[in-house]
Amino acid sequence: MGNIHASAVIEEGAQIDETAIIGPFCMVGADVSLGAGVHLKSHVVVTGRTEIGADTVVFPFAVIGEIPQDLKFKGEATRLVIGKRNRIREHVTMNCGTEAGGGVTRIGDDGLFMAGCHIAHDAVIGDRCIIVNSVAIAGHCVLEDDVIVGGLSGVHQFVRIGRGAIIGAVTMVTNDVIPYGLVQAPRGELDGLNLVGLKRRGVARSDITALRAAFQMLAQGEGTFHDRAVRLSEETTSDYVRQIVDFILADSGRHFLTPR
């Protein structure tokens, strides 16, 4: 194929759309599927049972679909599924899943994964997420849509980060983060709401006001954090507040970062 550089190594069995571009010194494994318009720049390794969706671009020295960094992994048939129009920058690593974690690591659409970040086994990353340089997302994490994780941060295994939340740089996130939350400080404190992100997305002033009131109630209301969320669920008429409430009341393997 004219779109594959002569120095690239393509194992027999790989499914490559005729519009995909594979640059010099790339390696594509036998069980890989590359969608329309996928572009591997150069020196990219894509291996394992990996699917990459249309128009995703992978920059040099990324390693996509390698086995998990999990000593319990014994070579079981697991997958990595990457959506459309992602930008995966230099030295990014994304691992396939494990049998115990459901067998799939899943990346949504329109994400930006900056240089040197890591997505571990069985993680689920939503649409339009931005993972900044040298961030480590541990195994089994769930990041909902529109999450931003600042550079040099780490997210502990099994942590959930709700839709639209933002994590400041050099932060360790050890517990779940409510939708639209703002987390910063070295040991990750819930310090407010991602108001800048809400305004950029054109969220109505009335909804932002409702979110602020809900955050205040979660921070200072009577009873436990869970009790306050239950009370919010009975009182709110805001869809945005409802997302926070549903997130808090859902099953989780972690505690929550709670408002200061």
For each residue, the residues with C-beta under 8 A, 3 or more apart:
1: 4 16 18
2:
3: 18 19 20 21 22
4: 1 8 10 16 21 22
5: 8 22 23 24 25 26 42
6:
7: 24 25
8: 4 5 22 23 24 25 26 27 28 40
9: 26 27 28
10: 4 14 16 22 28
11: 14 28 29 30 32
12: 30
13: 30 31
14: 10 11 28 29 30 31 32 33 34
15: 32 33 34
16: 1 4 10 20 22 28 32 33 34
17: 20 34 35 36 37 38 54
18: 1 3
19: 3 36 37
20: 3 16 17 34 35 36 37 38 39 40
21: 3 4 37 38 39 40
22: 3 4 5 8 10 16 26 28 34 40
23: 5 8 26 39 40 41 42 43 44
24: 5 7 8 42 43
25: 5 7 8 42 43
26: 5 8 9 22 23 40 42 43 44 45 46
27: 8 9 44 45 46 47
28: 8 9 10 11 14 16 22 32 34 40 46 47
29: 11 14 32 46 47 48 50 65
30: 11 12 13 14
31: 13 14 48 49 50
32: 11 14 15 16 28 29 46 47 48 49 50 51 52 65
33: 14 15 16 50 51 52
34: 14 15 16 17 20 22 28 38 40 46 52
35: 17 20 38 51 52 53 54 55 56 84
36: 17 19 20 54 55
37: 17 19 20 21 54 55
38: 17 20 21 34 35 52 53 54 55 56 57 58
39: 20 21 23 56 57 58
40: 8 20 21 22 23 26 28 34 44 46 58
41: 23 44 57 58 59 60
42: 5 23 24 25 26 60
43: 23 24 25 26 60 61
44: 23 26 27 40 41 58 59 60 61 62 63 64
45: 26 27 62 63 64 66
46: 26 27 28 29 32 34 40 50 52 58 64 65
47: 27 28 29 32 50 63 64 65 66
48: 29 31 32 65 66 67 78 79 80 96
49: 31 32 65 77 78 79 80 96
50: 29 31 32 33 46 47 64 65 79 80 81 82 96
51: 32 33 35 79 80 81 82
52: 32 33 34 35 38 46 56 58 64 82
53: 35 38 56 82 83 84 85 86 109
54: 17 35 36 37 38 84 85
55: 35 36 37 38 84 85
56: 35 38 39 52 53 82 83 84 85 86 87 88
57: 38 39 41 86 87 88
58: 38 39 40 41 44 46 52 62 64 88 92
59: 41 44 62 87 88 89 90 92 115
60: 41 42 43 44 90
61: 43 44 90 91
62: 44 45 58 59 88 89 90 91 92 93 94
63: 44 45 47 66 92 93 94
64: 44 45 46 47 50 52 58 80 82 88 92 93 94
65: 29 32 46 47 48 49 50 80 94 95 96
66: 45 47 48 63 93 95 96
67: 48 73 75 95 96
68: 73 78 95 96 97 98 120 121 122 139
69: 95 120 121
70: 73 98 121 139
71:
72: 98 100
73: 67 68 70 76 98 121
74:
75: 67
76: 73 98 99 103
77: 49 103
78: 48 49 68 96 97 98 99 103 104 105 121
79: 48 49 50 51 96 97 103 104 105
80: 48 49 50 51 64 65 94 95 96 97 104 105 106 107
81: 50 51 104 105 106 107
82: 50 51 52 53 56 64 86 88 94 107
83: 53 56 86 107 108 109 110 111 127
84: 35 53 54 55 56 109 110
85: 53 54 55 56 109 110
86: 53 56 57 82 83 107 109 110 111 112 113
87: 56 57 59 111 112 113
88: 56 57 58 59 62 64 82 92 94 113
89: 59 62 92 112 113 114 115 117
90: 59 60 61 62 115 116
91: 61 62 115 116
92: 58 59 62 63 64 88 89 113 114 115 116 117 118 119
93: 62 63 64 66 117 118 119
94: 62 63 64 65 80 82 88 105 107 113 118 119
95: 65 66 67 68 69 80 105 119 120 121
96: 48 49 50 65 66 67 68 78 79 80 104 105 121
97: 68 78 79 80 101 102 103 104 105 121 122
98: 68 70 72 73 76 78 101 103 121 122 139
99: 76 78 103
100: 72
101: 97 98 121 122 139 140
102: 97 122
103: 76 77 78 79 97 98 99 122
104: 78 79 80 81 96 97 122
105: 78 79 80 81 94 95 96 97 119 120 121 122 123 124
106: 80 81 123 124 125
107: 80 81 82 83 86 94 111 119 125
108: 83 111 125 126 127 128 129 145
109: 53 83 84 85 86 127 128
110: 83 84 85 86 127 128
111: 83 86 87 107 108 125 127 128 129 130 131
112: 86 87 89 129 130 131
113: 86 87 88 89 92 94 117 119 131
114: 89 92 117 130 131 132 133 135 151
115: 59 89 90 91 92 133 134
116: 90 91 92 133 134
117: 89 92 93 113 114 131 132 133 134 135 136 137
118: 92 93 94 135 136 137
119: 92 93 94 95 105 107 113 123 125 131 137
120: 68 69 95 105 123 136 137 138 139 141 157
121: 68 69 70 73 78 95 96 97 98 101 105 139 140
122: 68 97 98 101 102 103 104 105 139 140
123: 105 106 119 120 137 138 139 140 141 142 143
124: 105 106 141 142 143
125: 106 107 108 111 119 129 131 137 143
126: 108 129 143 144 145 146 147 163
127: 83 108 109 110 111 145 146
128: 108 109 110 111 145 146
129: 108 111 112 125 126 143 145 146 147 148 149
130: 111 112 114 147 148 149
131: 111 112 113 114 117 119 125 135 137 149
132: 114 117 135 148 149 150 151 153 169
133: 114 115 116 117 151 152
134: 115 116 117 151 152
135: 114 117 118 131 132 149 150 151 152 153 154 155
136: 117 118 120 153 154 155
137: 117 118 119 120 123 125 131 141 143 149 155
138: 120 123 141 154 155 156 157 158 159
139: 68 70 98 101 120 121 122 123 157 158
140: 101 121 122 123 157 158 253
141: 120 123 124 137 138 155 156 157 158 159 160 161
142: 123 124 159 160 161
143: 123 124 125 126 129 137 147 149 155 160 161
144: 126 147 160 161 162 163 164 165 179
145: 108 126 127 128 129 163 164
146: 126 127 128 129 163 164 197 201
147: 126 129 130 143 144 161 162 163 164 165 166 167
148: 129 130 132 165 166 167 194 197
149: 129 130 131 132 135 137 143 153 155 161 167
150: 132 135 153 166 167 168 169 170 171
151: 114 132 133 134 135 169 170
152: 133 134 135 169 170
153: 132 135 136 149 150 167 168 169 170 171 172 173
154: 135 136 138 171 172 173
155: 135 136 137 138 141 143 149 159 161 167 173
156: 138 141 159 172 173 174 175 254
157: 120 138 139 140 141
158: 138 139 140 141 253 254
159: 138 141 142 155 156 173 174 175 176 177 254
160: 141 142 143 144 176 177 247 252 254
161: 141 142 143 144 147 149 155 165 167 173 176 177
162: 144 147 165 176 177 178 179 180 181 243 244 247
163: 126 144 145 146 147 179 180 243 247
164: 144 145 146 147 179 180 194 197 198 201
165: 144 147 148 161 162 177 178 179 180 181 182 183 194
166: 147 148 150 181 182 183 194 196 197
167: 147 148 149 150 153 155 161 171 173 177 183 184 188
168: 150 153 171 182 183 184 185
169: 132 150 151 152 153
170: 150 151 152 153 186
171: 150 153 154 167 168 183 184 185 186 187 188
172: 153 154 156 186 187 188
173: 153 154 155 156 159 161 167 177 183 188 257
174: 156 159 187 188 254 257
175: 156 159 188 254 255 256 257
176: 159 160 161 162 247 252 254 255 256 257
177: 159 160 161 162 165 167 173 181 183 190 256 257
178: 162 165 181 190 218 244 247 248 256 257
179: 144 162 163 164 165 240 243 244 247
180: 162 163 164 165 193 194 197 198 211 240 243 244
181: 162 165 166 177 178 190 192 193 194 257
182: 165 166 168 190 191 192 193 194 195
183: 165 166 167 168 171 173 177 188 189 190 191 257
184: 167 168 171 188 189 191
185: 168 171 188 189 191
186: 170 171 172
187: 171 172 174
188: 167 171 172 173 174 175 183 184 185 257
189: 183 184 185 257 260
190: 177 178 181 182 183 256 257 258 259 260
191: 182 183 184 185 260
192: 181 182 195 215 259
193: 180 181 182 198 211 212 215
194: 148 164 165 166 180 181 182 197 198
195: 182 192 198 199 208
196: 166 199 200
197: 146 148 164 166 180 194 200 201
198: 164 180 193 194 195 201 203 207 208 211
199: 195 196 202 203 208
200: 196 197
201: 146 164 197 198
202: 199
203: 198 199 207 208 240
204: 207 208
205: 208 209
206: 209 210 238
207: 198 203 204 210 211 238 239 240
208: 195 198 199 203 204 205 211 212
209: 205 206 212 213
210: 206 207 213 214 236 237 238 240 241
211: 180 193 198 207 208 214 215 238 240 241 244
212: 193 208 209 215 216
213: 209 210 216 217
214: 210 211 217 218 232 236 238 241 244 245
215: 192 193 211 212 218 219 259
216: 212 213 219 220
217: 213 214 220 221 228 231 232
218: 178 214 215 221 225 228 229 232 244 258 259
219: 215 216 258 259 260
220: 216 217 259
221: 217 218 227 228 231
222: 227 228
223: 226 227 228 231
224: 227 228
225: 218 228 229 248 256 258
226: 223 229 230 248 249
227: 221 222 223 224 230 231
228: 217 218 221 222 223 224 225 231 232
229: 218 225 226 232 233 244 245 248 249
230: 226 227 233 234 249
231: 217 221 223 227 228 234 235
232: 214 217 218 228 229 235 236 241 244 245
233: 229 230 236 242 245 246 249
234: 230 231
235: 231 232
236: 210 214 232 233 241 242 245
237: 210
238: 206 207 210 211 214 241 242
239: 207 242 243
240: 179 180 203 207 210 211 243 244
241: 210 211 214 232 236 238 244 245
242: 233 236 238 239 245 246
243: 162 163 179 180 239 240 246 247
244: 162 178 179 180 211 214 218 229 232 240 241 247 248
245: 214 229 232 233 236 241 242 248 249
246: 233 242 243 249 250
247: 160 162 163 176 178 179 243 244 250
248: 178 225 226 229 244 245 256
249: 226 229 230 233 245 246
250: 246 247
251:
252: 160 176 255 256
253: 140 158
254: 156 158 159 160 174 175 176
255: 175 176 252
256: 175 176 177 178 190 225 248 252
257: 173 174 175 176 177 178 181 183 188 189 190
258: 190 218 219 225
259: 190 192 215 218 219 220
260: 189 190 191 219
